[in-house]
Amino acid sequence: MRQLEYLEAAVAAPTWAQAAATLGVTPSALSQGLAELERRLGVELFARAGRRRLPTQHAAVVLVHAQRVLAQTRDLARWAGEVGAGRSGQLRVGMVDVAAVHHHPDALRAFRSQRPEIALHLAVDSSAPLLAQLRAGALDLVVCVAPPTSAPDLDVEDLVRDDLCVYAPAGARVGPPATWGPWVMFPEGAHTRAVIFDALRSLGAPSEVIAESHQPEVLAAMVRLDVGWTVLPAVQAEHGDQPLVRARAKPIARRSLVVARRADAIADPAADALVALLRDPPAART
């Protein structure tokens, strides 16, 4: 287990010295532990490139296994520690901003009210980092944009759908899709960007991107400043005291927000209770 932790840290950190520091060991101990892991597995995990040691293709395969085993072990250790100490436990939840602020605040409030014995820790980030933390065992469940490809290591359930609409700077001439843009957009690799660009291509719209941000509020501000056009969830773009006005009334696409949990995670009644509230928000019942 310790050697798997060494591998996880050595791949994540910029240098082995920093990896050793995060683990509280010496660089020599880290090096010896990884050498022993290579000996046991019979494959080279790191290759020298000048003074640096870089992960090999074998390391990527072993890392997937290491993260899964470490995540399960941390789950078990956390559960055992809470039971042994007589605590009711905690729930670590990750959400994209639109889920936390617009779609599910009532569910979060209701959970805190109904389960005051559970320490609810909320992390707000974009989808890819949240799913990475989920897979590493740092989060118990995540509400995010649906991954663009299937993920057999995750249990994923649809929750809500967002309309994605086109917004242009004030005074811009809105012609056919071929004249739209240039764009201020979510960064490359963002799940929502993939959905948007599939839709733009199907409409014959250009895809020139001149500015990027993970923050919808920043993208909306750039539209107001006449930097470029954007595509945003209507629930965010048309909210607040400076709502954007659609360049086209009909959404160009819809994205799904899902709740994801690790398929191999230990059953957690607190997580089940929150997922039930996410499926059936208190506001929707009244």
C-alpha angles and dihedrals in degrees: 000000000000091000091051088052088051090053093048092050095043092053094045100045124075091232137017090241090060091045090053091049092053089052095045094239135112121264087244092057090048092050093048092048093051091046089054091049090052090049092051094047096039093225134104111250100177132033127196119250105180106303093341130084113217128195116259125220087264090059091060091056094047091045092060089055092043094053092049093050093044092048092052092046092049089050090053094045092049092048093048092048092051093047092046093050093046093241122144091225141230137271121217112205131182122199138175111239097255091055094049097042106030113017108032113022090111091053091051092049092047092050092052090049096046097040106035090155090066118083103222113204114191125197119188117201142122121293103259097052091045092053090047090054090047092053091047091054095247091117131039098208138000134206107204146133110297111267113252091235132038117271113205091186090063135066104221128187127182116241113168141346127232124210110230112211137183119246126189132190115271110276095019115142108244110211132154118319092265088069097049124114160333093221140225102202151167111278123272110275094034112130093226092052090058091054092047096049092048088055094045092050091051089053093047093244120151119252105212109146118197101171137019138200137161088217116088089201090058092049090049090050091052090053090052089050090054093245094132150303125290145188116225140161106274091226088065103032095049096043128097134023095310105044119180120238118231118249088205122028096216118071114247093215145349127231127205124230112209139185112232132193131174110268091223097046121127112258110267120192091197091056090047090052093052093046089053089055091047090053093047109026116206091236090056091056096054 
